Each structure stands twice: as C-alpha cells, then as structure tokens.
Amino acid sequence: MEAKPRKKSFTPRDGKKPSFKGKPPFKPHNTGKSKSCKKSGGDGGPQKFNRKAADGKFTKKRKHPGSKKDEGSEGKKPKWDEFKQKKKELKQNRQQNEKNESYQIVSRAKQVWEIVRRKDCDKQKRTRLMKELQRLVKGNIKTIAFAHDSTRVLQCFIQFGSDEQRQEVFDELKEHLVELSKSKYARNIVKKFLMYGSKQQVGAVMSAFKGNVRQMLRHSEASSVVEYAYNNKAVLSQRLMLTEELYGNTFQVCKSSVCPTLNKVLKANPEKFESIMDEIKQILTPMGEFAHLVLLAAFDCIDDTKLVKQIIISEMVRSLSEIISNKYGKKVLLYLLSPRNPAHLLAEIIQVLEKGDGNAHSKKDVAIRRTELLEAVSPPLLKYLCKNAQSMVMDKACSVAVRDLLGTAIGDLRPAMEAVAAQAAEPLIPGGEDGELHMAEHPAGHLVLKWLIEQDAKMKEAEREERFSRILLEKVGLENLKTWASVNRGAIVLCCLLQSADESVAEEVEVMLKSIFPELQKIQNSKGVEVLLEKLA
C-alpha cells in the first residue's frame, strides 16, 4: 500500500511556530484605559458613548421592573414533578377542608384497600386489615358508597369480608338499594351483594326492586343491575316477580295464588286479553338508545320482508306519533327511507352494520329487500304527513324526516306535497302573528321549503312527475311570494326558486322579482336580499 502524503503544517512567514494548539487562547478585556467612541463635530455632533464609567467599573444595564432574571431560582419555571406534587397537596388540603371529619378515615381506608385487594396479601394479614377497615367504615358506609373515589373500598370489603362484616354493611344500605343501583359508581356495590351475599341478602335485594322494575329498566345505570339479577341470581319465583310488573295493571288485579303467571291469567280471563296486551305494548315499546339498532340489523338481514311487515312495521305504524317524536324511533324510520345515510347515523354504527353484509343466511338482493320494505312503510308515512304537516314542518327534528320522505317514498307524493305547501300559503307578516312565525320565516320551516325545492333536481333525474316548486307556486301565488322578500329567510327561499329545476317556475319568479326590483334595493341588512339582487343583476 502506498503511504498517504503528509500534510504540510502551517508556519507563519517569520518561521516561528505558534505557541498555542487548537483554538486561540481567551484574551481578557484590557484593564487599562477605557476606549471611547468619539466623533468629530464638536458639541453639536453625535453623542459620545463610553464603555466604562470614570471609576473603571461597567455601568449596569437598566432592567425592566417586571424582569425575573435577577430573581434567581424563584423566577425559573417549576419542574413538572414539583408542580404535580404541589397540585396534589392543594387538592388534599381542599378535600380535607370540605370533609374535615371523614377525610382521614377515607384516606386511611383507601390505603388499606390497596393492600387487601392484592393477590399476594396472605390470609392472616387480610383478616387483620379487614378488621381495621371495618372500624374505619362503620357509621360512614352510605357516604363512602356514593363517593366515586371510595366506592371501590366497599366493593372490596363485601368481596373479602366475613358474613358478619357483609351483614353490617348491608344493614346500613338496605334502605337505599334502588338509589345505589341508579348511581354510576355505587351500582357495583349492589352487584357485589348479588355475587357474594347470602341467600337472605340476595332475596332482600330482589324484594327492594319490587315496584321499581319498570323505572329501573329505563334507567341507563340501573338496567344492567336488574339484568344481572334476573339472568344470574334470580330463582323462578323471583323472575316472575321481576317480570310481572311489565304486564300492566290489569294483570296485577287478575293475578292470584291460583293464577300466578300470565298464561294462567289469560286462560282464566280471556276477555282481558286485549287490555293486557295493549298495556304490555305500551310498556315494552322498543325505542331505547341501543335497542333500535336491533331493528336496523333486522332490516338488513331478514329476507322474508312479508314477515317483517306483519311483525315489526305493522307495530310501528300503529304508534307512528310516538316513534316520530322519539329520537331513536325516528332513526328507525329514517333508516327505512334512506338506509345507512351518514347524515342520520354515526360512521361507527354503519361499520357495525356492514359486518352483517354477505352473511350465509341472507340470499335476497339488498336493493330488492330495501325496495320491498320501502313499499311497506311509504303509504302510512305519507298519510301521516298529510294529517300532521304543520307539526312536522315546524319541528326541527321532524323536518329532516319530511325531506327524506318526500324524496324517497314510493307512491303518490302530490297530496303530501300539497299539505306541506299549504302551510306556506298564508300571507307573511314579518315577526309573526300571536307568537307564531310564518313557515318561510320559521327556523325549521324555511329549511323544509329550501330542501324540497332543491330536491326537484333529483326528482327530475328519477323521471318523477312531482315538482314541489310548482306545487308551492300554485298554493302560495306570486302576490304572496312578493312579501317573502321582506324577511331574510324568505329571500333565501326565493333564491332557491330562481334556481328551480322547473324552468317555468324559475322564469315566473324572476319576472315577479324584477317588478319589485327598486323595492328590493331599499332593503338593508339582509343577506338573503343581497344574494337575490346579485342573481337578478
């Protein structure tokens, strides 16, 4: 290998090597006479700046009064650990002030609980700590049970305690079992009694539910407690006791020791069949937050649409007013009108429903199934809209259903469209009359008009004869339409009419608006009129 040529070292011109290696040494400031910056020009020239004062010391830079640089360590940002510790101490002091007496008890009880709940805690140690915990919680059980940070202490006490210790806790809480079941955190205490309690305690819990089952089943927290009690702990007699409240008042009157069940009561009193069934339907109407999802899945999977019509849709039609006014019932109807529409359902729910697509049991084509269900639900919904047009178009929640119904329903849409347009036929009085706004000025009503006019384009593409803009013009008339420009929302509806898919309607409205063009120019502070003038220009 050839050796690399050595680099020439740097040497100054006089031939002497430098006395330093690497970086040049630090040169301190000259302690001699201070240099001054002087410029010619006499007294009238620029100001002179001296680096040092006459005594040889540097003059200190004047600092802002609010500066924290001279405060030392106090001005620095606190460390994160110190900040968290300080915040924790403040919280403890606040809790101690709020619960002066019980704070120390709860604090110690939580420390004991942290040891007792561990798997590596031996039997003798756990027994000793449970006795200490018993002394701590005695007399404060109800307060501890409802507190979010200490309710786990009682759950652990019930789980690992002796029969006597459980009974002591149960005696203090037995009057509040229903209230505990409705609490987000305390409901687990009732479950612990059902899991680890004696037969007498489980029976007492079931008895406490009597008379409150209907109310508890509709409660978001208590419903899970009743479900666990019924499915996992209740014997036959207790199950009958829990379910008989769902059969209505007529069953309670007809029930006896000879006829304790629904089947026997109906056999002994056949004339009461209809009244009992009506009460059951009223109690068990499935419009829960999650129960309605079962119906959506059924509409997607069941091929026998005739069976769905007879069992599900027929029941829904009988109680349309309740279903439409309910948040979750309305979603079921909207799903039949426009399935899996992201405007009505969360993306997560749509993803869950999509998991059922292509299952082995559904053979019918999806489009055919949806069309058959839509054919079944369209006539009763259109009929309901004709009778209740005013309440539906003036309601913000129901207005969306009106749009989807008149956009997708199968059948004659004209009667329903006329019923909606008739609500706007009255003369418009700005600000309303007797506290009631005109449909064109109403927050929800003007949106219905706007949506239905814009929807005419889709109706034209689908080759349907109905045009809402034409029906609206026939019902309201050009003279009444002139008054709509006096309000902002009415002007927005007129803008939609100018862009109507029905060209003849757009032309008639344009001629009418041009006749009142000078009056429109006088209207101020109205965005709708500004847009209207731009379109007419």
Contacts in CASP RR format, 6 or more apart in sequence:
PFRMAT RR
TARGET T0000
AUTHOR 0000-0000-0000
METHOD contacts of the structure
MODEL  1
MEAKPRKKSFTPRDGKKPSFKGKPPFKPHNTGKSKSCKKSGGDGGPQKFN
RKAADGKFTKKRKHPGSKKDEGSEGKKPKWDEFKQKKKELKQNRQQNEKN
ESYQIVSRAKQVWEIVRRKDCDKQKRTRLMKELQRLVKGNIKTIAFAHDS
TRVLQCFIQFGSDEQRQEVFDELKEHLVELSKSKYARNIVKKFLMYGSKQ
QVGAVMSAFKGNVRQMLRHSEASSVVEYAYNNKAVLSQRLMLTEELYGNT
FQVCKSSVCPTLNKVLKANPEKFESIMDEIKQILTPMGEFAHLVLLAAFD
CIDDTKLVKQIIISEMVRSLSEIISNKYGKKVLLYLLSPRNPAHLLAEII
QVLEKGDGNAHSKKDVAIRRTELLEAVSPPLLKYLCKNAQSMVMDKACSV
AVRDLLGTAIGDLRPAMEAVAAQAAEPLIPGGEDGELHMAEHPAGHLVLK
WLIEQDAKMKEAEREERFSRILLEKVGLENLKTWASVNRGAIVLCCLLQS
ADESVAEEVEVMLKSIFPELQKIQNSKGVEVLLEKLA
11 17 0 8 1.000
12 18 0 8 1.000
34 50 0 8 1.000
34 51 0 8 1.000
34 52 0 8 1.000
34 56 0 8 1.000
35 51 0 8 1.000
36 48 0 8 1.000
36 49 0 8 1.000
36 50 0 8 1.000
36 51 0 8 1.000
37 48 0 8 1.000
37 49 0 8 1.000
37 50 0 8 1.000
38 48 0 8 1.000
39 45 0 8 1.000
39 46 0 8 1.000
39 48 0 8 1.000
51 58 0 8 1.000
52 58 0 8 1.000
52 59 0 8 1.000
53 59 0 8 1.000
63 69 0 8 1.000
63 70 0 8 1.000
68 74 0 8 1.000
68 75 0 8 1.000
78 86 0 8 1.000
95 103 0 8 1.000
96 103 0 8 1.000
96 104 0 8 1.000
99 106 0 8 1.000
102 140 0 8 1.000
102 143 0 8 1.000
105 136 0 8 1.000
105 137 0 8 1.000
105 140 0 8 1.000
106 140 0 8 1.000
106 144 0 8 1.000
106 147 0 8 1.000
106 149 0 8 1.000
106 150 0 8 1.000
106 153 0 8 1.000
108 136 0 8 1.000
109 133 0 8 1.000
109 136 0 8 1.000
109 137 0 8 1.000
109 144 0 8 1.000
109 150 0 8 1.000
109 153 0 8 1.000
110 149 0 8 1.000
110 150 0 8 1.000
110 153 0 8 1.000
112 129 0 8 1.000
112 132 0 8 1.000
112 133 0 8 1.000
112 136 0 8 1.000
112 153 0 8 1.000
113 133 0 8 1.000
113 152 0 8 1.000
113 153 0 8 1.000
113 156 0 8 1.000
113 157 0 8 1.000
115 121 0 8 1.000
115 125 0 8 1.000
115 129 0 8 1.000
116 126 0 8 1.000
116 129 0 8 1.000
116 130 0 8 1.000
116 133 0 8 1.000
116 156 0 8 1.000
116 160 0 8 1.000
117 156 0 8 1.000
117 160 0 8 1.000
121 129 0 8 1.000
126 160 0 8 1.000
130 157 0 8 1.000
130 160 0 8 1.000
130 161 0 8 1.000
130 162 0 8 1.000
130 165 0 8 1.000
133 153 0 8 1.000
133 157 0 8 1.000
134 157 0 8 1.000
134 165 0 8 1.000
134 168 0 8 1.000
137 144 0 8 1.000
137 153 0 8 1.000
137 154 0 8 1.000
137 157 0 8 1.000
137 169 0 8 1.000
138 168 0 8 1.000
139 172 0 8 1.000
141 154 0 8 1.000
141 169 0 8 1.000
141 172 0 8 1.000
141 173 0 8 1.000
142 172 0 8 1.000
142 173 0 8 1.000
142 176 0 8 1.000
144 150 0 8 1.000
144 151 0 8 1.000
144 153 0 8 1.000
144 154 0 8 1.000
145 151 0 8 1.000
145 154 0 8 1.000
145 173 0 8 1.000
145 176 0 8 1.000
145 180 0 8 1.000
145 186 0 8 1.000
145 189 0 8 1.000
146 180 0 8 1.000
146 183 0 8 1.000
146 185 0 8 1.000
146 186 0 8 1.000
147 185 0 8 1.000
148 184 0 8 1.000
148 185 0 8 1.000
151 185 0 8 1.000
151 186 0 8 1.000
151 188 0 8 1.000
151 189 0 8 1.000
154 169 0 8 1.000
154 189 0 8 1.000
154 192 0 8 1.000
155 188 0 8 1.000
155 189 0 8 1.000
155 192 0 8 1.000
157 165 0 8 1.000
157 169 0 8 1.000
158 166 0 8 1.000
158 169 0 8 1.000
158 189 0 8 1.000
158 192 0 8 1.000
158 193 0 8 1.000
158 196 0 8 1.000
158 197 0 8 1.000
159 192 0 8 1.000
159 195 0 8 1.000
159 196 0 8 1.000
163 198 0 8 1.000
166 193 0 8 1.000
166 196 0 8 1.000
166 197 0 8 1.000
166 198 0 8 1.000
166 201 0 8 1.000
167 198 0 8 1.000
167 201 0 8 1.000
170 193 0 8 1.000
170 197 0 8 1.000
170 201 0 8 1.000
170 204 0 8 1.000
173 180 0 8 1.000
173 189 0 8 1.000
174 204 0 8 1.000
174 208 0 8 1.000
177 190 0 8 1.000
177 204 0 8 1.000
177 205 0 8 1.000
177 208 0 8 1.000
177 209 0 8 1.000
178 208 0 8 1.000
178 209 0 8 1.000
178 212 0 8 1.000
178 216 0 8 1.000
178 222 0 8 1.000
179 186 0 8 1.000
180 186 0 8 1.000
180 187 0 8 1.000
180 189 0 8 1.000
180 190 0 8 1.000
181 187 0 8 1.000
181 190 0 8 1.000
181 209 0 8 1.000
181 216 0 8 1.000
181 219 0 8 1.000
181 221 0 8 1.000
181 222 0 8 1.000
181 225 0 8 1.000
181 226 0 8 1.000
182 216 0 8 1.000
182 219 0 8 1.000
182 221 0 8 1.000
182 222 0 8 1.000
183 221 0 8 1.000
184 221 0 8 1.000
187 221 0 8 1.000
187 222 0 8 1.000
187 224 0 8 1.000
187 225 0 8 1.000
190 205 0 8 1.000
190 225 0 8 1.000
191 225 0 8 1.000
191 228 0 8 1.000
193 201 0 8 1.000
193 202 0 8 1.000
193 205 0 8 1.000
194 202 0 8 1.000
194 205 0 8 1.000
194 228 0 8 1.000
194 229 0 8 1.000
194 232 0 8 1.000
194 233 0 8 1.000
202 233 0 8 1.000
203 238 0 8 1.000
205 229 0 8 1.000
206 229 0 8 1.000
206 233 0 8 1.000
206 234 0 8 1.000
206 238 0 8 1.000
206 241 0 8 1.000
206 242 0 8 1.000
209 216 0 8 1.000
209 226 0 8 1.000
209 229 0 8 1.000
209 242 0 8 1.000
210 241 0 8 1.000
210 245 0 8 1.000
211 245 0 8 1.000
213 226 0 8 1.000
213 242 0 8 1.000
213 243 0 8 1.000
213 245 0 8 1.000
213 246 0 8 1.000
214 245 0 8 1.000
214 246 0 8 1.000
214 283 0 8 1.000
215 222 0 8 1.000
216 222 0 8 1.000
216 223 0 8 1.000
216 225 0 8 1.000
216 226 0 8 1.000
217 223 0 8 1.000
217 226 0 8 1.000
217 246 0 8 1.000
220 289 0 8 1.000
226 242 0 8 1.000
229 238 0 8 1.000
229 242 0 8 1.000
230 239 0 8 1.000
230 242 0 8 1.000
230 243 0 8 1.000
234 242 0 8 1.000
240 260 0 8 1.000
240 261 0 8 1.000
244 251 0 8 1.000
244 252 0 8 1.000
244 255 0 8 1.000
244 262 0 8 1.000
246 280 0 8 1.000
246 283 0 8 1.000
246 284 0 8 1.000
247 262 0 8 1.000
247 276 0 8 1.000
247 279 0 8 1.000
247 280 0 8 1.000
248 276 0 8 1.000
248 279 0 8 1.000
248 280 0 8 1.000
248 283 0 8 1.000
249 279 0 8 1.000
250 272 0 8 1.000
250 275 0 8 1.000
250 276 0 8 1.000
250 279 0 8 1.000
251 262 0 8 1.000
251 265 0 8 1.000
251 276 0 8 1.000
251 279 0 8 1.000
254 265 0 8 1.000
254 268 0 8 1.000
254 269 0 8 1.000
254 272 0 8 1.000
255 265 0 8 1.000
258 264 0 8 1.000
258 268 0 8 1.000
259 265 0 8 1.000
259 267 0 8 1.000
259 268 0 8 1.000
262 276 0 8 1.000
265 272 0 8 1.000
265 276 0 8 1.000
266 272 0 8 1.000
266 273 0 8 1.000
266 276 0 8 1.000
281 315 0 8 1.000
285 319 0 8 1.000
285 322 0 8 1.000
286 292 0 8 1.000
286 294 0 8 1.000
286 295 0 8 1.000
287 322 0 8 1.000
287 323 0 8 1.000
287 326 0 8 1.000
287 328 0 8 1.000
287 329 0 8 1.000
288 328 0 8 1.000
289 328 0 8 1.000
291 328 0 8 1.000
292 328 0 8 1.000
292 329 0 8 1.000
292 331 0 8 1.000
292 332 0 8 1.000
293 349 0 8 1.000
293 352 0 8 1.000
295 312 0 8 1.000
295 332 0 8 1.000
295 335 0 8 1.000
296 331 0 8 1.000
296 332 0 8 1.000
296 335 0 8 1.000
296 349 0 8 1.000
296 353 0 8 1.000
297 353 0 8 1.000
297 356 0 8 1.000
298 308 0 8 1.000
298 312 0 8 1.000
299 308 0 8 1.000
299 335 0 8 1.000
299 336 0 8 1.000
299 339 0 8 1.000
299 369 0 8 1.000
299 370 0 8 1.000
299 373 0 8 1.000
300 339 0 8 1.000
300 353 0 8 1.000
300 356 0 8 1.000
300 357 0 8 1.000
300 362 0 8 1.000
300 366 0 8 1.000
300 369 0 8 1.000
301 356 0 8 1.000
301 359 0 8 1.000
301 361 0 8 1.000
301 362 0 8 1.000
302 308 0 8 1.000
302 362 0 8 1.000
303 361 0 8 1.000
303 362 0 8 1.000
303 363 0 8 1.000
303 364 0 8 1.000
303 369 0 8 1.000
305 369 0 8 1.000
305 372 0 8 1.000
305 373 0 8 1.000
305 376 0 8 1.000
308 373 0 8 1.000
308 376 0 8 1.000
309 373 0 8 1.000
309 376 0 8 1.000
313 373 0 8 1.000
313 376 0 8 1.000
313 377 0 8 1.000
316 323 0 8 1.000
316 332 0 8 1.000
316 333 0 8 1.000
316 377 0 8 1.000
317 377 0 8 1.000
317 380 0 8 1.000
320 380 0 8 1.000
320 381 0 8 1.000
320 384 0 8 1.000
321 384 0 8 1.000
321 388 0 8 1.000
323 329 0 8 1.000
323 330 0 8 1.000
323 332 0 8 1.000
323 333 0 8 1.000
324 330 0 8 1.000
324 333 0 8 1.000
324 384 0 8 1.000
324 392 0 8 1.000
324 398 0 8 1.000
324 401 0 8 1.000
325 398 0 8 1.000
327 397 0 8 1.000
330 397 0 8 1.000
330 398 0 8 1.000
330 401 0 8 1.000
331 344 0 8 1.000
331 345 0 8 1.000
333 377 0 8 1.000
333 381 0 8 1.000
333 401 0 8 1.000
334 341 0 8 1.000
334 344 0 8 1.000
334 400 0 8 1.000
334 401 0 8 1.000
334 404 0 8 1.000
335 341 0 8 1.000
335 344 0 8 1.000
335 345 0 8 1.000
336 373 0 8 1.000
336 374 0 8 1.000
336 377 0 8 1.000
337 374 0 8 1.000
337 377 0 8 1.000
337 381 0 8 1.000
337 401 0 8 1.000
337 404 0 8 1.000
337 405 0 8 1.000
337 408 0 8 1.000
337 409 0 8 1.000
338 344 0 8 1.000
338 404 0 8 1.000
338 408 0 8 1.000
339 370 0 8 1.000
340 350 0 8 1.000
340 353 0 8 1.000
340 354 0 8 1.000
341 404 0 8 1.000
342 350 0 8 1.000
343 400 0 8 1.000
344 400 0 8 1.000
357 366 0 8 1.000
371 410 0 8 1.000
374 408 0 8 1.000
374 409 0 8 1.000
374 410 0 8 1.000
375 410 0 8 1.000
378 405 0 8 1.000
378 409 0 8 1.000
378 410 0 8 1.000
378 411 0 8 1.000
379 411 0 8 1.000
381 405 0 8 1.000
381 409 0 8 1.000
382 405 0 8 1.000
382 409 0 8 1.000
382 411 0 8 1.000
382 412 0 8 1.000
382 413 0 8 1.000
382 415 0 8 1.000
382 416 0 8 1.000
385 392 0 8 1.000
385 402 0 8 1.000
385 405 0 8 1.000
385 406 0 8 1.000
385 416 0 8 1.000
385 419 0 8 1.000
385 420 0 8 1.000
386 415 0 8 1.000
386 416 0 8 1.000
386 419 0 8 1.000
389 416 0 8 1.000
389 419 0 8 1.000
389 420 0 8 1.000
389 422 0 8 1.000
389 423 0 8 1.000
390 423 0 8 1.000
391 398 0 8 1.000
392 398 0 8 1.000
392 399 0 8 1.000
392 401 0 8 1.000
392 402 0 8 1.000
393 399 0 8 1.000
393 402 0 8 1.000
393 420 0 8 1.000
393 423 0 8 1.000
393 439 0 8 1.000
393 444 0 8 1.000
393 445 0 8 1.000
393 448 0 8 1.000
394 423 0 8 1.000
394 439 0 8 1.000
394 442 0 8 1.000
394 444 0 8 1.000
394 445 0 8 1.000
395 444 0 8 1.000
396 443 0 8 1.000
396 444 0 8 1.000
399 444 0 8 1.000
399 445 0 8 1.000
399 447 0 8 1.000
399 448 0 8 1.000
402 420 0 8 1.000
402 448 0 8 1.000
402 452 0 8 1.000
403 448 0 8 1.000
403 451 0 8 1.000
403 452 0 8 1.000
403 455 0 8 1.000
405 416 0 8 1.000
406 413 0 8 1.000
406 416 0 8 1.000
406 417 0 8 1.000
406 420 0 8 1.000
406 452 0 8 1.000
406 455 0 8 1.000
406 468 0 8 1.000
407 413 0 8 1.000
407 455 0 8 1.000
407 458 0 8 1.000
407 459 0 8 1.000
409 416 0 8 1.000
413 464 0 8 1.000
413 466 0 8 1.000
414 466 0 8 1.000
414 471 0 8 1.000
417 452 0 8 1.000
417 466 0 8 1.000
417 468 0 8 1.000
417 471 0 8 1.000
418 471 0 8 1.000
418 475 0 8 1.000
420 448 0 8 1.000
420 452 0 8 1.000
420 468 0 8 1.000
421 468 0 8 1.000
421 471 0 8 1.000
421 472 0 8 1.000
421 474 0 8 1.000
421 475 0 8 1.000
421 476 0 8 1.000
422 475 0 8 1.000
423 439 0 8 1.000
423 445 0 8 1.000
424 438 0 8 1.000
424 439 0 8 1.000
424 440 0 8 1.000
424 449 0 8 1.000
424 472 0 8 1.000
424 475 0 8 1.000
424 476 0 8 1.000
425 475 0 8 1.000
425 476 0 8 1.000
425 480 0 8 1.000
426 438 0 8 1.000
427 480 0 8 1.000
427 483 0 8 1.000
428 438 0 8 1.000
428 440 0 8 1.000
428 441 0 8 1.000
428 480 0 8 1.000
428 483 0 8 1.000
428 484 0 8 1.000
428 486 0 8 1.000
428 487 0 8 1.000
428 490 0 8 1.000
429 438 0 8 1.000
430 441 0 8 1.000
430 486 0 8 1.000
430 487 0 8 1.000
431 437 0 8 1.000
431 441 0 8 1.000
431 487 0 8 1.000
432 438 0 8 1.000
432 441 0 8 1.000
439 445 0 8 1.000
439 446 0 8 1.000
439 448 0 8 1.000
439 449 0 8 1.000
440 446 0 8 1.000
440 449 0 8 1.000
440 484 0 8 1.000
440 487 0 8 1.000
440 489 0 8 1.000
440 490 0 8 1.000
440 493 0 8 1.000
441 487 0 8 1.000
441 489 0 8 1.000
441 490 0 8 1.000
442 489 0 8 1.000
443 489 0 8 1.000
446 489 0 8 1.000
446 490 0 8 1.000
446 492 0 8 1.000
446 493 0 8 1.000
449 472 0 8 1.000
449 493 0 8 1.000
449 496 0 8 1.000
450 492 0 8 1.000
450 493 0 8 1.000
450 496 0 8 1.000
452 468 0 8 1.000
452 472 0 8 1.000
453 468 0 8 1.000
453 469 0 8 1.000
453 472 0 8 1.000
453 493 0 8 1.000
453 496 0 8 1.000
453 497 0 8 1.000
453 500 0 8 1.000
454 496 0 8 1.000
455 468 0 8 1.000
456 467 0 8 1.000
456 468 0 8 1.000
456 469 0 8 1.000
456 500 0 8 1.000
456 501 0 8 1.000
456 502 0 8 1.000
457 501 0 8 1.000
459 466 0 8 1.000
459 467 0 8 1.000
459 468 0 8 1.000
459 501 0 8 1.000
460 467 0 8 1.000
460 501 0 8 1.000
467 500 0 8 1.000
467 501 0 8 1.000
467 502 0 8 1.000
467 505 0 8 1.000
469 497 0 8 1.000
469 500 0 8 1.000
469 501 0 8 1.000
469 502 0 8 1.000
469 505 0 8 1.000
470 502 0 8 1.000
470 504 0 8 1.000
470 505 0 8 1.000
472 497 0 8 1.000
473 481 0 8 1.000
473 497 0 8 1.000
473 505 0 8 1.000
473 508 0 8 1.000
473 509 0 8 1.000
478 508 0 8 1.000
478 509 0 8 1.000
478 512 0 8 1.000
481 494 0 8 1.000
481 497 0 8 1.000
481 509 0 8 1.000
481 512 0 8 1.000
482 512 0 8 1.000
482 516 0 8 1.000
484 490 0 8 1.000
484 491 0 8 1.000
484 493 0 8 1.000
484 494 0 8 1.000
485 491 0 8 1.000
485 494 0 8 1.000
485 513 0 8 1.000
485 516 0 8 1.000
485 519 0 8 1.000
485 520 0 8 1.000
485 523 0 8 1.000
485 529 0 8 1.000
485 532 0 8 1.000
486 523 0 8 1.000
487 526 0 8 1.000
488 526 0 8 1.000
488 527 0 8 1.000
488 528 0 8 1.000
488 529 0 8 1.000
490 528 0 8 1.000
491 526 0 8 1.000
491 528 0 8 1.000
491 529 0 8 1.000
491 531 0 8 1.000
491 532 0 8 1.000
492 528 0 8 1.000
492 531 0 8 1.000
494 509 0 8 1.000
494 513 0 8 1.000
494 532 0 8 1.000
495 528 0 8 1.000
495 531 0 8 1.000
495 532 0 8 1.000
495 535 0 8 1.000
497 505 0 8 1.000
497 506 0 8 1.000
497 509 0 8 1.000
498 506 0 8 1.000
498 509 0 8 1.000
498 510 0 8 1.000
498 513 0 8 1.000
498 532 0 8 1.000
498 535 0 8 1.000
498 536 0 8 1.000
499 506 0 8 1.000
499 535 0 8 1.000
500 506 0 8 1.000
500 509 0 8 1.000
510 536 0 8 1.000
513 520 0 8 1.000
513 532 0 8 1.000
513 536 0 8 1.000
514 536 0 8 1.000
517 533 0 8 1.000
517 536 0 8 1.000
520 529 0 8 1.000
520 532 0 8 1.000
520 533 0 8 1.000
520 536 0 8 1.000
521 533 0 8 1.000
523 529 0 8 1.000
END
